[in-house]
Amino acid sequence: MRLSLFLFLHLVAFVILLIVHPHAKAEDDEWYINDFGEYVVAAVPGKVIHGDKLRFFIRKSDCSKVGILFSFSTTRNIKNIDNLQNQDLPIRINKLDKFSSSARVITVHPLQAMTIVMMQFKGFHNLEDLISGLMKLYNHHKEFRITLIKNDHYNPKDHFDVLDNNWKLEKLPQYIKKAQRMCFGPGEIIKS
């Protein structure tokens, strides 16, 4: 009886590990592609905060251009966090001064335990040029990191408890091509 119970418990533990382990590993760099009507979005979760995604969005009216959205979550209970809406926040990519810029806050979404702040790099860019440039930067530095930085007019510590996140981009070229194919729709030919 004891041996049967022992074997049964080990079998249950083994099955749970088989089910859970592959999913946990897949989520580390799991890409999502969604068609939102006017846009097709390819997204990957963050490595620091999994819920903070880096999104590449392609407008169906011009499938050769791409924009970038990303989110930062905060657990700080800030009463005036809605004031960030439509503000440009200073950011730095890969901790390099030459890649300092700003991102526009396009939405602030308070939840019970946290607030999600969605930001956008300004404008749409040539898809091939942007992806090529990002992959060169990513392959050279072995990371793609966005850090919220302080300037004379803004201190990110006033609103955010985590000031940076990074994303795995190894699969970006293949997923952006899938997203672009979805954008073009069936029967369209993509130039290589």
Secondary structure, DSSP 8 states (H G I E B T S, - for coil): -HHHHHHHHHHHHHHHHHHHHHHHHHHTT--EEEE-SSEEEEEEE-SSSTT-EEEEEEETT-TTEEEEEEEEEE----TTGGGGTT-EEEEEETT-GGGEEEEEEEEEEE-SS-EEEEEE-SS-EEHHHHHHHHHHHHHHHT-EEEEE---SS--GGGT-S--EEEE--TTHHHHHHHHHHHHH-TT-----
